[in-house]
Amino acid sequence: MKVKVLCAKGYNYEKNGQQKQGITIDVCSADQLNESDGKGNFTAGYPAENIYIPRSLPLEANDIINLVGKEVELVYERRLGQRFEQLVAIKELE
């Protein structure tokens, strides 16, 4: 999935006695959408989404921060024994 990274957010806090740490990125579609079904349902512009960066991804916080403003390819994979796809790589596009 080709997207543009808009923002990177790191969090580190305690909730109910447990430490919560992680990183998320806000991304938007690299290509403009202009879809309509002719019945009043439409999408126009660049849809945005918040993506959780799993700890298994071998990237440091500074690596992710350096991607802000750049187009990247998000690579998802459903690993053996897992029910859902998971982000396995972020590749910077040139």
All heavy atoms as an XYZ file, in Angstrom:
742
protein
N       0.846     -1.164      0.000
C       0.000      0.000      0.000
C       0.900      1.238      0.000
O       1.739      1.400      0.871
C      -0.883     -0.037      1.260
C      -1.684      1.195      1.474
S      -2.608      1.259      3.040
C      -3.121     -0.384      3.331
N       0.762      2.087     -1.010
C       1.564      3.291     -1.136
C       0.860      4.450     -0.426
O      -0.299      4.748     -0.724
C       1.749      3.609     -2.617
C       2.754      4.700     -2.885
C       3.077      4.754     -4.362
C       2.466      5.990     -4.945
N       2.831      6.222     -6.340
N       1.559      5.082      0.553
C       0.984      6.167      1.346
C       2.028      7.247      1.602
O       3.215      7.033      1.389
C       0.445      5.656      2.705
C      -0.676      4.653      2.518
C       1.551      5.053      3.542
N       1.556      8.398      2.085
C       2.443      9.477      2.517
C       2.335      9.598      4.032
O       1.226      9.638      4.577
C       2.047     10.798      1.863
C       2.978     11.933      2.234
C       2.659     13.183      1.465
C       3.626     14.286      1.850
N       3.379     15.501      1.086
N       3.472      9.638      4.720
C       3.496      9.731      6.178
C       3.300     11.192      6.573
O       4.068     12.068      6.183
C       4.822      9.188      6.754
C       4.834      9.311      8.266
C       5.037      7.743      6.337
N       2.243     11.448      7.345
C       1.918     12.803      7.778
C       2.488     13.131      9.149
O       2.873     14.271      9.415
C       0.396     12.989      7.825
C      -0.364     12.758      6.531
C      -1.859     12.841      6.777
C       0.071     13.769      5.489
N       2.512     12.142     10.038
C       2.869     12.395     11.425
C       3.318     11.098     12.079
O       2.812     10.033     11.748
C       1.634     12.961     12.141
S       1.846     13.263     13.887
N       4.258     11.180     13.007
C       4.676     10.030     13.811
C       4.427     10.381     15.278
O       4.706     11.499     15.707
C       6.151      9.726     13.582
N       3.873      9.421     16.024
C       3.568      9.651     17.440
C       4.099      8.496     18.267
O       3.843      7.338     17.955
C       2.053      9.741     17.661
C       1.371     10.834     16.914
C      -0.137     10.729     17.116
C      -0.861     11.659     16.168
N      -2.305     11.434     16.179
N       4.827      8.826     19.313
C       5.286      7.815     20.259
C       4.553      8.013     21.573
O       4.214      9.140     21.929
N       4.282      6.937     22.274
C       3.619      7.076     23.569
C       4.281      6.169     24.590
O       4.843      5.131     24.274
C       2.119      6.788     23.465
C       1.748      5.447     22.893
C       1.600      4.334     23.713
C       1.555      5.287     21.528
C       1.260      3.101     23.190
C       1.202      4.052     20.997
C       1.058      2.966     21.844
O       0.724      1.755     21.323
N       4.248      6.625     25.844
C       4.854      5.915     26.958
C       4.134      6.390     28.216
O       4.363      7.492     28.689
C       6.347      6.222     27.026
C       7.023      5.468     28.142
O       6.415      4.671     28.842
N       8.303      5.739     28.329
N       3.232      5.559     28.741
C       2.478      5.936     29.935
C       2.095      4.688     30.717
O       2.226      3.568     30.242
C       1.227      6.735     29.561
C       0.219      5.980     28.735
C      -0.805      5.262     29.328
C       0.297      5.985     27.335
C      -1.729      4.559     28.561
C      -0.623      5.286     26.572
C      -1.628      4.581     27.196
O      -2.537      3.889     26.440
N       1.636      4.906     31.942
C       1.204      3.809     32.787
C      -0.311      3.841     32.907
O      -0.905      4.889     33.116
C       1.837      3.920     34.167
C       1.538      2.746     35.052
C       2.232      2.829     36.396
O       3.361      3.339     36.448
O       1.632      2.400     37.375
N      -0.948      2.679     32.761
C      -2.399      2.574     32.884
C      -2.722      1.296     33.644
O      -2.327      0.206     33.232
C      -3.059      2.557     31.512
C      -4.579      2.506     31.563
C      -5.178      2.589     30.175
C      -6.693      2.555     30.270
N      -7.304      2.641     28.953
N      -3.427      1.447     34.725
C      -3.819      0.308     35.574
C      -2.622     -0.550     35.965
O      -2.686     -1.778     35.944
C      -4.869     -0.557     34.868
C      -6.129      0.201     34.549
O      -6.508      1.122     35.276
N      -6.787     -0.161     33.472
N      -1.512      0.083     36.292
C      -0.324     -0.642     36.723
C       0.481     -1.263     35.610
O       1.458     -1.953     35.873
N       0.103     -1.042     34.359
C       0.852     -1.588     33.227
C       1.459     -0.456     32.409
O       0.819      0.564     32.180
C      -0.051     -2.423     32.332
C      -0.515     -3.709     32.951
C      -1.298     -4.556     31.958
O      -1.742     -4.056     30.930
N      -1.458     -5.822     32.263
N       2.676     -0.669     31.965
C       3.361      0.309     31.133
C       2.939      0.124     29.681
O       3.004     -0.982     29.147
C       4.873      0.138     31.263
C       5.670      1.281     30.724
C       5.528      2.543     31.558
O       5.210      2.491     32.731
N       5.741      3.674     30.934
N       2.473      1.189     29.043
C       2.064      1.162     27.636
C       3.081      1.965     26.831
O       3.317      3.137     27.118
C       0.674      1.779     27.452
C      -0.410      1.137     28.284
C      -0.817     -0.182     27.694
C      -1.991     -0.753     28.458
N      -2.473     -1.978     27.906
N       3.693      1.325     25.840
C       4.664      1.987     24.970
C       4.391      1.596     23.533
O       3.977      0.471     23.262
C       6.095      1.564     25.312
C       6.561      1.975     26.676
C       7.964      1.463     26.952
O       8.346      0.402     26.484
N       8.726      2.225     27.702
N       4.644      2.502     22.619
C       4.468      2.172     21.216
C       4.619      3.370     20.317
O       4.869      4.487     20.768
N       4.460      3.124     19.034
C       4.568      4.167     18.015
C       3.428      3.977     17.026
O       3.095      2.851     16.646
C       5.918      4.087     17.268
C       7.080      4.301     18.247
C       5.983      5.110     16.140
C       8.447      4.110     17.634
N       2.833      5.081     16.603
C       1.839      5.067     15.537
C       2.236      6.114     14.510
O       2.975      7.056     14.811
C       0.411      5.380     16.043
O       0.388      6.693     16.591
C      -0.038      4.367     17.087
N       1.760      5.935     13.285
C       1.960      6.950     12.252
C       0.607      7.279     11.641
O      -0.264      6.424     11.541
C       2.954      6.501     11.154
C       2.530      5.186     10.495
C       4.360      6.412     11.704
C       3.402      4.754      9.324
N       0.447      8.540     11.285
C      -0.727      8.972     10.534
C      -0.299      9.046      9.079
O       0.731      9.657      8.757
C      -1.219     10.339     10.998
C      -1.793     10.304     12.402
O      -2.229      9.223     12.847
O      -1.810     11.351     13.067
N      -1.061      8.407      8.218
C      -0.728      8.369      6.793
C      -1.945      8.771      5.975
O      -3.079      8.696      6.443
C      -0.248      6.959      6.354
C       0.994      6.546      7.107
C      -1.338      5.917      6.532
N      -1.687      9.200      4.757
C      -2.785      9.462      3.827
C      -2.454      8.789      2.503
O      -1.298      8.503      2.210
C      -3.034     10.952      3.642
S      -1.811     11.830      2.678
N      -3.476      8.561      1.736
C      -3.320      7.940      0.432
C      -2.398      8.783     -0.440
O      -2.501     10.009     -0.453
C      -4.697      7.806     -0.223
O      -4.562      7.398     -1.555
N      -1.498      8.133     -1.143
C      -0.590      8.859     -2.033
C      -1.307      9.306     -3.305
O      -0.894     10.259     -3.952
C       0.608      7.987     -2.382
N      -2.391      8.628     -3.636
C      -3.160      8.955     -4.832
C      -4.517      9.521     -4.436
O      -5.164      9.014     -3.519
C      -3.362      7.709     -5.692
C      -2.045      7.088     -6.119
O      -1.141      7.856     -6.505
O      -1.919      5.859     -6.057
N      -4.938     10.559     -5.130
C      -6.226     11.168     -4.848
C      -7.351     10.255     -5.301
O      -7.313      9.693     -6.390
C      -6.342     12.524     -5.545
C      -7.624     13.245     -5.219
C      -7.664     14.645     -5.818
O      -6.740     15.061     -6.502
N      -8.728     15.359     -5.554
N      -8.361     10.112     -4.446
C      -9.535      9.318     -4.796
C     -10.655     10.241     -5.237
O     -10.813     11.338     -4.729
C     -10.017      8.504     -3.591
C      -9.127      7.371     -3.126
C      -9.761      6.680     -1.930
C      -8.892      6.363     -4.232
N     -11.425      9.777     -6.192
C     -12.608     10.487     -6.641
C     -13.614      9.425     -7.069
O     -13.714      9.084     -8.232
C     -12.276     11.449     -7.782
C     -13.427     12.373     -8.077
O     -14.425     12.384     -7.362
N     -13.304     13.142     -9.138
N     -14.332      8.884     -6.056
C     -15.266      7.796     -6.309
C     -16.677      8.227     -5.942
O     -16.884      8.931     -4.967
C     -14.895      6.570     -5.467
C     -13.536      6.012     -5.742
C     -13.144      4.902     -4.768
O     -13.843      4.707     -3.758
O     -12.133      4.256     -5.030
N     -17.645      7.792     -6.731
C     -19.045      8.081     -6.444
C     -19.897      6.963     -7.013
O     -19.623      6.456     -8.099
C     -19.467      9.408     -7.065
O     -20.843      9.631     -6.855
N     -20.947      6.582     -6.273
C     -21.851      5.551     -6.786
C     -23.095      6.162     -7.429
O     -23.993      5.457     -7.857
C     -22.240      4.566     -5.691
C     -23.081      5.188     -4.590
O     -23.351      6.401     -4.632
O     -23.458      4.443     -3.667
N     -23.155      7.489     -7.502
C     -24.281      8.169     -8.126
C     -25.509      8.267     -7.237
O     -26.529      8.807     -7.635
N     -25.429      7.762     -6.009
C     -26.550      7.798     -5.079
C     -26.259      8.691     -3.870
O     -26.933      8.597     -2.861
C     -26.863      6.383     -4.586
C     -27.270      5.441     -5.698
C     -27.494      4.050     -5.163
C     -27.794      3.083     -6.301
N     -27.967      1.721     -5.811
N     -25.243      9.508     -3.970
C     -24.883     10.397     -2.873
C     -23.759      9.883     -1.996
O     -23.320     10.564     -1.083
N     -23.262      8.672     -2.258
C     -22.135      8.120     -1.514
C     -20.871      8.378     -2.332
O     -20.759      7.916     -3.459
C     -22.310      6.613     -1.309
C     -23.579      6.294     -0.560
O     -23.811      6.813      0.519
N     -24.421      5.455     -1.148
N     -19.932      9.117     -1.747
C     -18.726      9.451     -2.492
C     -17.519      9.570     -1.575
O     -17.659      9.727     -0.366
C     -18.908     10.761     -3.276
C     -19.099     11.957     -2.399
C     -18.021     12.715     -1.966
C     -20.372     12.339     -1.997
C     -18.204     13.820     -1.160
C     -20.571     13.443     -1.191
C     -19.474     14.177     -0.768
N     -16.350      9.488     -2.171
C     -15.080      9.742     -1.512
C     -14.261     10.600     -2.459
O     -14.075     10.254     -3.615
C     -14.310      8.435     -1.224
O     -15.121      7.583     -0.417
C     -13.002      8.714     -0.512
N     -13.775     11.725     -1.945
C     -12.941     12.623     -2.749
C     -11.786     13.101     -1.881
O     -11.967     13.420     -0.717
C     -13.755     13.805     -3.245
N     -10.598     13.098     -2.435
C      -9.436     13.585     -1.700
C      -8.468     12.480     -1.351
O      -8.327     11.492     -2.070
N      -7.809     12.665     -0.222
C      -6.757     11.754      0.225
C      -7.147     11.149      1.569
O      -6.919     11.752      2.611
C      -5.431     12.511      0.361
C      -4.966     13.123     -0.925
C      -5.383     14.400     -1.306
C      -4.123     12.431     -1.777
C      -4.970     14.965     -2.499
C      -3.699     12.982     -2.966
C      -4.119     14.252     -3.321
O      -3.708     14.799     -4.507
N      -7.743      9.960      1.581
C      -8.144      9.342      2.844
C      -6.944      9.156      3.775
O      -5.843      8.813      3.332
C      -8.713      7.990      2.428
C      -9.077      8.149      0.997
C      -8.115      9.137      0.431
N      -7.163      9.378      5.071
C      -6.102      9.263      6.070
C      -6.440      8.166      7.068
O      -7.604      7.830      7.272
C      -5.923     10.589      6.786
N      -5.406      7.620      7.681
C      -5.585      6.538      8.637
C      -4.436      6.546      9.639
O      -3.333      6.994      9.338
C      -5.612      5.204      7.893
C      -6.073      4.046      8.725
C      -6.312      2.803      7.879
O      -6.807      2.931      6.749
O      -5.994      1.712      8.374
N      -4.700      6.036     10.839
C      -3.696      5.896     11.878
C      -3.230      4.441     11.863
O      -4.046      3.526     11.926
C      -4.310      6.266     13.234
C      -3.303      6.213     14.344
O      -3.085      5.166     14.924
N      -2.693      7.335     14.622
N      -1.915      4.219     11.780
C      -1.336      2.885     11.673
C      -0.467      2.609     12.902
O       0.429      3.399     13.222
C      -0.446      2.756     10.411
C      -1.202      3.172      9.157
C       0.150      1.362     10.293
C      -2.279      2.236      8.720
N      -0.716      1.485     13.577
C       0.107      1.057     14.704
C       1.362      0.370     14.169
O       1.289     -0.468     13.274
C      -0.680      0.098     15.594
C       0.158     -0.576     16.647
C       0.610      0.122     17.751
C       0.527     -1.915     16.520
C       1.396     -0.491     18.711
C       1.296     -2.537     17.473
C       1.738     -1.822     18.570
O       2.520     -2.437     19.511
N       2.519      0.724     14.720
C       3.782      0.108     14.331
C       4.073     -1.011     15.335
O       4.337     -0.737     16.511
C       4.947      1.127     14.350
C       4.623      2.356     13.507
C       6.243      0.454     13.913
C       4.433      2.091     12.048
N       4.015     -2.275     14.925
C       4.263     -3.374     15.863
C       5.716     -3.381     16.342
O       6.625     -2.953     15.617
C       3.944     -4.629     15.053
C       3.956     -4.222     13.640
C       3.722     -2.748     13.581
N       5.909     -3.860     17.541
C       7.267     -3.921     18.110
C       8.177     -4.852     17.321
O       9.396     -4.713     17.365
C       7.211     -4.385     19.557
C       6.629     -3.355     20.465
C       6.660     -3.832     21.882
N       6.234     -2.758     22.752
C       6.547     -2.682     24.010
N       7.287     -3.613     24.559
N       6.133     -1.663     24.731
N       7.593     -5.794     16.605
C       8.401     -6.741     15.831
C       9.065     -6.082     14.621
O       9.984     -6.650     14.036
C       7.533     -7.908     15.364
O       6.476     -7.443     14.553
N       8.622     -4.874     14.265
C       9.209     -4.160     13.131
C      10.561     -3.581     13.571
O      10.624     -2.828     14.542
C       8.276     -3.041     12.683
C       8.389     -2.567     11.260
C       8.097     -3.694     10.286
C       7.427     -1.444     11.016
N      11.656     -3.919     12.887
C      12.991     -3.508     13.337
C      13.338     -2.065     12.960
O      14.283     -1.818     12.221
C      13.914     -4.508     12.641
C      13.197     -4.820     11.368
C      11.728     -4.767     11.704
N      12.554     -1.118     13.470
C      12.819      0.295     13.209
C      12.912      1.054     14.531
O      12.131      0.801     15.446
C      11.700      0.919     12.371
C      11.594      0.499     10.914
C      10.355      1.115     10.287
C      12.824      0.922     10.138
N      13.848      1.971     14.611
C      13.975      2.846     15.773
C      13.031      4.028     15.598
O      12.590      4.332     14.481
C      15.419      3.349     15.894
C      16.436      2.254     16.101
C      16.343      1.623     17.475
O      16.010      2.341     18.441
O      16.576      0.408     17.572
N      12.749      4.722     16.690
C      11.860      5.886     16.642
C      12.385      6.938     15.661
O      11.615      7.505     14.884
C      11.694      6.484     18.031
N      13.695      7.182     15.644
C      14.263      8.183     14.730
C      14.102      7.780     13.272
O      13.927      8.632     12.401
C      15.731      8.451     15.045
C      15.897      9.286     16.287
O      15.010     10.065     16.652
N      17.017      9.124     16.955
N      14.161      6.478     12.976
C      13.943      6.004     11.607
C      12.532      6.344     11.147
O      12.319      6.760     10.010
C      14.134      4.483     11.518
C      15.552      4.049     11.839
O      16.483      4.846     11.620
O      15.718      2.908     12.304
N      11.568      6.172     12.035
C      10.176      6.464     11.704
C       9.952      7.965     11.590
O       9.272      8.427     10.679
C       9.241      5.813     12.742
C       9.383      4.287     12.637
C       7.797      6.245     12.529
C       8.718      3.511     13.727
N      10.547      8.734     12.485
C      10.428     10.194     12.430
C      10.980     10.729     11.112
O      10.421     11.643     10.512
C      11.140     10.846     13.634
C      10.378     10.525     14.926
C      11.287     12.348     13.448
C      11.122     10.871     16.200
N      12.060     10.140     10.625
C      12.670     10.575      9.357
C      11.789     10.294      8.147
O      12.031     10.823      7.067
C      14.039      9.928      9.169
C      15.069     10.481     10.128
O      14.960     11.614     10.587
N      16.056      9.682     10.461
N      10.757      9.458      8.302
C       9.847      9.157      7.193
C       8.730     10.187      7.044
O       8.017     10.175      6.039
C       9.230      7.768      7.387
C      10.196      6.585      7.323
C       9.462      5.299      7.669
C      10.845      6.499      5.952
N       8.572     11.079      8.023
C       7.503     12.077      7.970
C       7.672     12.948      6.729
O       8.753     13.454      6.438
C       7.489     12.948      9.251
C       6.501     14.097      9.119
C       7.153     12.097     10.456
N       6.592     13.079      5.952
C       6.600     13.869      4.729
C       7.001     13.093      3.491
O       6.966     13.622      2.388
N       7.352     11.825      3.658
C       7.816     11.016      2.529
C       6.773      9.981      2.135
O       5.930      9.599      2.934
C       9.122     10.313      2.894
C      10.245     11.291      3.188
C      11.502     10.578      3.538
C      12.588     11.618      3.841
N      13.803     10.982      4.322
N       6.854      9.524      0.891
C       6.001      8.433      0.423
C       6.682      7.116      0.750
O       7.890      6.959      0.545
C       5.735      8.548     -1.072
C       4.777      9.651     -1.412
C       4.304      9.602     -2.852
O       4.683      8.679     -3.595
O       3.538     10.502     -3.235
N       5.886      6.182      1.288
C       6.409      4.882      1.676
C       5.464      3.789      1.185
O       4.308      4.047      0.854
C       6.587      4.762      3.207
C       7.587      5.763      3.729
C       5.256      4.896      3.924
N       5.978      2.587      1.162
C       5.178      1.403      0.862
C       5.013      0.639      2.173
O       6.003      0.270      2.818
C       5.894      0.523     -0.170
C       5.177     -0.737     -0.521
C       4.074     -0.531     -1.539
O       4.132      0.434     -2.309
O       3.155     -1.352     -1.557
N       3.762      0.412      2.594
C       3.476     -0.388      3.779
C       3.256     -1.827      3.316
O       2.405     -2.085      2.473
C       2.229      0.119      4.506
C       2.282      1.556      5.017
C       0.965      1.908      5.692
C       3.439      1.767      5.974
N       4.029     -2.747      3.871
C       3.951     -4.149      3.478
C       3.286     -4.934      4.606
O       3.778     -4.948      5.734
C       5.354     -4.725      3.190
C       5.263     -6.185      2.778
C       6.074     -3.895      2.142
N       2.165     -5.566      4.276
C       1.420     -6.376      5.236
C       1.545     -7.848      4.874
O       1.664     -8.195      3.704
C      -0.064     -5.986      5.236
C      -0.329     -4.673      5.916
C      -0.274     -3.477      5.207
C      -0.629     -4.623      7.268
C      -0.517     -2.273      5.829
C      -0.884     -3.425      7.903
C      -0.827     -2.249      7.180
O      -1.063     -1.056      7.804
N       1.483     -8.696      5.908
C       1.588    -10.137      5.696
C       0.793    -10.855      6.786
O       0.778    -10.430      7.929
C       3.068    -10.521      5.792
C       3.384    -11.955      5.549
C       4.892    -12.188      5.627
O       5.593    -11.871      4.659
O       5.342    -12.680      6.682
N       0.132    -11.917      6.403
C      -0.529    -12.766      7.397
C       0.395    -13.937      7.653
O       0.613    -14.788      6.798
C      -1.886    -13.268      6.910
C      -2.666    -13.983      8.018
C      -4.027    -14.434      7.557
N      -3.981    -15.512      6.593
C      -3.810    -16.807      6.899
N      -3.663    -17.174      8.148
N      -3.783    -17.710      5.942
N       0.951    -13.955      8.858
C       1.894    -15.003      9.207
C       1.165    -16.283      9.589
O       0.016    -16.252     10.012
C       2.794    -14.533     10.346
C       3.636    -13.352      9.915
C       4.612    -12.952     10.935
N       5.390    -11.810     10.425
C       6.377    -11.270     11.070
N       6.727    -11.709     12.243
N       7.023    -10.246     10.539
N       1.851    -17.385      9.438
C       1.298    -18.695      9.745
C       0.792    -18.726     11.192
O       1.501    -18.337     12.112
C       2.372    -19.764      9.542
C       1.898    -21.207      9.544
C       0.895    -21.442      8.421
C       3.071    -22.138      9.377
N      -0.440    -19.147     11.365
C      -1.024    -19.240     12.693
C      -1.719    -17.969     13.158
O      -2.346    -17.952     14.207
N      -1.599    -16.870     12.395
C      -2.252    -15.627     12.762
C      -3.520    -15.454     11.944
O      -3.603    -15.881     10.799
C      -1.330    -14.427     12.520
C      -0.192    -14.349     13.502
C       0.610    -13.076     13.303
O       0.591    -12.478     12.240
N       1.323    -12.673     14.330
N      -4.481    -14.787     12.557
C      -5.770    -14.585     11.898
C      -5.777    -13.361     10.984
O      -6.436    -13.338      9.961
C      -6.841    -14.448     12.969
C      -8.229    -14.382     12.423
C      -9.228    -14.427     13.533
N     -10.573    -14.349     12.980
C     -11.654    -14.250     13.687
N     -11.567    -14.229     15.001
N     -12.821    -14.179     13.127
N      -5.038    -12.322     11.389
C      -5.067    -11.063     10.656
C      -3.695    -10.724     10.088
O      -2.673    -11.182     10.589
C      -5.527     -9.919     11.570
C      -6.889    -10.138     12.150
C      -7.052    -10.522     13.463
C      -8.021     -9.988     11.361
C      -8.311    -10.732     13.998
C      -9.286    -10.196     11.876
C      -9.434    -10.574     13.213
N      -3.696     -9.888      9.061
C      -2.440     -9.385      8.506
C      -1.807     -8.411      9.478
O      -2.493     -7.739     10.242
C      -2.700     -8.667      7.180
C      -3.099     -9.563      6.056
C      -3.249     -8.814      4.751
O      -3.538     -7.602      4.778
O      -3.076     -9.445      3.707
N      -0.474     -8.337      9.432
C       0.269     -7.437     10.296
C       1.303     -6.694      9.468
O       1.846     -7.231      8.493
C       0.961     -8.222     11.409
C       1.688     -7.367     12.404
C       2.270     -8.194     13.547
O       2.066     -9.389     13.637
N       2.995     -7.532     14.417
N       1.578     -5.463      9.839
C       2.607     -4.677      9.169
C       3.960     -5.330      9.412
O       4.348     -5.564     10.562
C       2.606     -3.248      9.713
C       3.553     -2.261      9.075
C       3.202     -2.023      7.617
C       3.525     -0.947      9.829
N       4.681     -5.665      8.328
C       5.973     -6.348      8.465
C       7.138     -5.510      7.930
O       8.282     -5.809      8.220
C       5.976     -7.732      7.791
C       5.022     -8.675      8.508
C       5.646     -7.644      6.317
N       6.844     -4.460      7.148
C       7.924     -3.630      6.605
C       7.378     -2.286      6.161
O       6.223     -2.179      5.749
C       8.607     -4.325      5.438
N       8.240     -1.280      6.264
C       7.951      0.046      5.715
C       9.126      0.369      4.802
O      10.264      0.462      5.259
C       7.825      1.114      6.824
C       6.704      0.762      7.782
C       7.613      2.492      6.205
C       6.585      1.711      8.973
N       8.837      0.525      3.515
C       9.889      0.796      2.528
C       9.730      2.204      1.996
O       8.665      2.561      1.483
C       9.809     -0.196      1.373
C       9.993     -1.636      1.795
C       9.833     -2.553      0.615
C       9.955     -4.002      1.059
N       9.746     -4.924     -0.052
N      10.786      2.998      2.111
C      10.764      4.352      1.597
C      10.809      4.330      0.073
O      11.616      3.612     -0.518
C      11.938      5.155      2.145
C      11.920      6.601      1.774
C      13.024      7.404      2.411
O      13.707      6.894      3.313
O      13.227      8.544      1.984
N       9.921      5.080     -0.567
C       9.900      5.171     -2.027
C      10.732      6.367     -2.472
O      10.808      7.375     -1.786
C       8.464      5.314     -2.531
C       7.526      4.168     -2.163
C       6.113      4.487     -2.611
C       8.003      2.879     -2.794
N      11.315      6.258     -3.646
C      12.157      7.350     -4.143
C      11.512      8.068     -5.285
O      10.694      7.653     -5.976
C      13.504      6.792     -4.581
C      14.238      6.197     -3.407
C      15.566      5.605     -3.795
O      16.058      5.865     -4.920
O      16.134      4.887     -2.995
